[in-house]
């Protein structure tokens, strides 16, 4: 079963920040530079946490992972946006 997560991070070093952003692009949609919406299987969440732990400094940086439940539509609809809208949703690549 897939669950929705909001992942937010505060990384103190610019190099680590770029690495964390690159890791997160592999797991979800960037809603803001340091905020990602992810829909993950349990194993993918574990992999994401392990990948992030390899990139951050546990004494200086912070990553917050918020469980939004397993209903993606409800999780997306629960968000209120002020100002600019979220970027368009990447529907993935379709190979024919």
trRosetta pair geometry for C-beta under 8 A, 3 or more apart (Angstrom, degrees):
i j d omega theta_ij theta_ji phi_ij phi_ji
1 41 7.3 132 75 -128 30 70
1 42 7.6 49 62 -28 71 97
1 70 5.7 -20 163 -131 114 138
2 39 5.1 37 165 168 126 89
2 40 6.2 159 -149 81 82 18
2 41 5.6 -56 -93 -72 70 57
2 70 6.5 126 88 -145 54 84
2 72 7.5 3 109 -53 118 112
3 39 7.4 -172 90 -150 26 57
3 40 6.4 -29 59 64 71 71
3 42 7.7 59 9 -71 113 65
3 45 7.4 -2 57 -54 110 139
3 67 6.3 -18 157 -151 133 91
3 68 7.4 151 167 60 83 65
3 69 6.5 -129 -151 149 90 16
3 70 4.9 -60 -103 -87 69 70
4 37 7.0 -15 -166 -172 98 88
4 38 7.1 152 -156 84 49 50
4 39 5.4 -23 -97 -98 69 74
4 67 7.8 108 81 -168 58 48
4 68 4.0 -54 99 72 104 112
4 69 6.1 1 42 66 100 53
4 70 7.1 162 0 -109 81 19
4 71 7.5 -57 0 69 126 38
4 72 5.4 144 -66 -105 124 62
4 75 3.9 -95 95 -31 164 176
4 76 7.9 -126 -136 -40 155 70
5 28 7.5 -110 73 -76 91 151
5 37 7.6 158 83 -157 50 43
5 38 4.6 -15 61 63 97 100
5 39 7.8 175 19 -82 73 28
5 40 6.3 -15 9 20 120 114
5 45 6.9 123 -31 -113 151 111
5 65 5.5 -14 -171 -169 126 88
5 66 6.4 144 -161 71 67 49
5 67 6.0 -32 -103 -101 81 44
5 68 6.2 -177 -92 10 23 92
6 35 6.9 -12 -174 -167 93 92
6 36 7.4 159 -158 82 47 48
6 37 6.0 -21 -103 -102 68 65
6 38 7.8 174 -85 21 20 78
6 65 7.6 156 78 -157 48 41
6 66 4.3 -11 57 57 96 110
6 68 6.0 83 -18 -42 92 120
7 24 6.3 -160 97 -130 136 120
7 27 7.6 32 12 99 155 129
7 28 6.7 142 24 34 119 150
7 35 7.3 156 83 -154 52 43
7 36 4.6 -12 60 60 101 98
7 37 8.0 -172 20 -77 77 18
7 38 5.9 31 -8 -3 116 122
7 48 7.6 -105 -88 158 156 137
7 63 6.7 -9 -169 -174 93 98
7 64 7.2 162 -153 84 45 54
7 65 5.3 -6 -105 -106 81 73
7 66 7.6 -163 -72 22 36 71
8 34 6.0 59 -160 133 66 88
8 35 5.0 -5 -102 -104 83 77
8 36 7.8 -174 -72 23 42 64
8 63 7.4 160 85 -157 45 51
8 64 4.7 -9 61 57 94 104
8 66 7.5 26 4 -6 101 109
9 20 5.8 -124 117 152 163 145
9 24 7.7 -145 4 -56 135 145
9 34 5.2 -126 62 -167 70 98
9 52 7.8 -147 -95 -148 140 126
9 56 7.7 -128 -156 -91 127 133
9 61 7.0 7 -174 176 100 105
9 62 6.7 175 -150 95 59 56
9 63 4.5 -13 -103 -106 98 73
9 64 7.2 -172 -78 20 47 67
10 34 6.8 62 -78 -180 48 152
10 61 6.6 179 93 -157 61 64
10 62 4.8 13 51 54 99 97
11 16 5.0 -148 -180 107 123 101
11 17 4.1 168 87 -87 127 74
11 20 5.3 -179 -59 17 153 148
11 34 7.6 -164 9 -121 91 119
11 56 6.4 -117 -113 -118 100 94
11 61 4.7 8 -118 -128 61 120
12 16 7.4 24 59 58 60 130
12 57 7.2 -57 42 51 111 123
12 60 4.6 -80 21 156 141 114
12 61 5.8 -129 3 -78 86 74
13 16 4.2 71 72 16 104 108
13 17 6.5 -166 89 -16 50 86
13 57 7.1 75 2 -1 123 127
13 60 7.3 57 -21 113 96 144
13 61 7.8 -68 16 -66 85 113
14 17 5.3 -52 -144 32 32 119
14 18 6.6 33 158 -19 64 100
15 18 6.0 -52 -155 32 31 109
15 19 6.7 29 149 -16 63 107
16 19 5.5 -55 -149 39 37 113
16 20 6.1 36 154 -20 70 105
16 55 6.1 139 -157 162 83 82
16 56 6.2 99 178 -113 127 47
16 57 6.6 -69 -105 -11 168 93
16 61 6.6 -117 130 -68 142 146
17 20 5.9 -54 -145 37 29 108
17 21 6.3 30 154 -20 63 107
17 34 8.0 -55 -152 -93 101 105
18 21 5.7 -54 -147 36 30 113
18 22 6.4 33 153 -20 64 105
19 22 5.7 -54 -151 35 31 113
19 23 6.5 33 151 -20 64 104
19 55 4.6 -166 122 -150 118 121
20 23 5.6 -51 -149 34 34 114
20 24 6.3 30 154 -17 66 108
20 52 6.5 53 -132 -132 93 82
20 55 5.1 161 -76 122 72 138
20 56 6.4 51 -83 -69 124 90
20 61 7.8 -177 -59 -171 152 150
20 63 7.6 -154 -153 -86 134 118
21 24 5.8 -58 -147 39 29 109
21 25 6.6 39 153 -28 63 101
21 30 7.7 31 -158 -100 91 128
21 33 7.0 -35 -112 -179 127 76
21 34 7.7 -76 -88 -94 95 58
22 25 5.8 -47 -152 23 31 114
22 26 7.5 30 151 -17 57 101
23 26 6.1 -64 -172 30 36 111
23 27 7.2 9 146 -3 68 113
23 48 7.5 127 155 -148 105 70
23 51 4.9 168 -155 140 127 121
23 52 6.1 163 119 -80 152 65
23 55 5.8 -134 -24 -17 147 157
24 27 5.7 -70 -151 44 44 103
24 28 6.3 -43 178 46 80 93
24 30 7.2 96 117 -83 114 85
24 36 4.7 -155 176 -40 122 157
24 38 7.9 -108 -160 -65 82 121
24 48 7.9 65 -107 -153 60 109
24 52 7.9 51 -66 -87 85 105
25 28 7.8 -103 -128 59 20 50
25 30 6.7 -18 -97 -42 78 109
26 51 7.9 -82 68 150 131 171
27 36 6.9 73 86 144 94 148
27 38 5.0 -7 141 -121 95 130
27 40 6.6 -4 -168 -81 100 122
27 44 6.8 152 -133 165 98 107
27 48 4.8 67 -108 -104 157 123
28 36 4.1 112 85 164 124 110
28 37 5.4 -168 176 85 123 39
28 38 3.2 -90 -72 -84 132 75
28 39 7.2 128 -113 9 94 55
28 40 7.7 -63 -67 -47 103 102
29 36 6.4 151 73 -158 40 73
29 37 4.9 -14 58 58 99 93
29 38 7.6 -178 19 -75 64 47
29 87 7.4 -160 178 71 106 105
29 89 6.6 -45 -110 -131 155 66
29 90 6.3 177 -106 22 101 99
30 33 6.9 13 -170 -112 120 26
30 35 7.4 100 -163 78 58 57
30 36 5.7 -42 -97 -99 47 80
30 87 7.0 26 84 29 82 138
31 35 4.7 -58 67 107 100 103
31 36 6.5 162 8 -112 85 23
31 37 5.4 75 -40 -18 119 100
31 86 5.5 -43 -139 -131 85 108
31 87 7.4 -158 -124 22 39 90
32 35 4.1 42 44 34 95 110
37 75 7.7 148 -156 133 114 119
37 76 7.6 71 -170 -94 153 80
38 45 7.9 134 120 -96 134 79
38 48 7.2 53 -168 -100 167 167
39 72 5.5 3 -105 -101 133 121
40 44 4.0 -140 -161 91 100 116
40 45 4.7 129 116 -57 138 79
40 48 6.7 -67 -117 -12 160 138
41 44 4.7 92 52 6 76 105
41 45 7.3 -138 93 -7 40 85
42 45 5.7 -54 -153 32 33 112
42 46 6.6 33 151 -18 65 103
43 46 5.6 -51 -152 35 36 114
43 47 6.4 37 149 -19 66 104
44 47 5.4 -50 -146 38 36 113
44 48 6.2 41 152 -23 66 103
45 48 5.6 -51 -147 34 31 113
45 49 6.5 32 154 -18 64 104
45 65 7.8 114 -158 -176 104 147
46 49 5.9 -55 -151 36 30 110
46 50 6.4 28 152 -17 64 107
47 50 5.7 -57 -148 39 32 111
47 51 6.2 32 154 -20 67 106
48 51 5.7 -54 -146 37 30 111
48 52 6.3 28 156 -17 64 107
49 52 5.8 -56 -147 38 29 110
49 53 6.3 32 155 -22 64 107
49 65 7.4 -52 -87 -35 97 159
50 53 5.7 -53 -146 34 30 113
50 54 6.7 32 154 -21 61 104
51 54 5.9 -57 -158 31 31 112
51 55 6.8 16 152 -11 64 112
52 55 5.8 -69 -150 41 35 105
52 56 5.9 11 166 -8 76 114
52 63 5.5 21 171 -50 143 174
53 56 6.6 -60 -126 41 26 96
53 58 7.4 16 -146 -69 78 108
56 60 8.0 -156 175 70 83 80
56 61 4.1 -123 -164 76 108 144
56 63 6.3 -128 -49 -26 162 115
57 60 4.2 17 94 37 121 105
57 61 5.1 112 54 -1 69 102
58 61 7.1 -52 -89 52 20 85
68 75 4.0 82 140 -128 130 120
68 78 7.2 -174 -159 52 114 141
69 74 6.8 -32 84 85 133 121
69 75 6.1 -171 57 -68 89 105
71 74 3.8 33 110 23 121 118
71 75 6.3 156 90 -19 65 85
72 75 5.6 -56 -146 37 31 112
72 76 6.3 28 158 -16 67 106
73 76 5.9 -56 -147 39 29 108
73 77 6.1 23 156 -14 65 112
74 77 5.7 -59 -140 43 29 108
74 78 6.2 38 156 -32 64 105
75 78 5.8 -51 -149 24 28 115
75 79 7.6 34 151 -29 56 98
76 79 6.2 -52 -169 14 37 114
79 86 7.8 39 120 -44 146 136
81 84 7.7 -81 168 91 117 42
81 85 5.9 78 126 -125 155 51
81 86 6.1 -119 -94 -32 149 85
86 89 7.9 37 117 -59 118 73
91 94 7.8 -12 118 -33 105 104
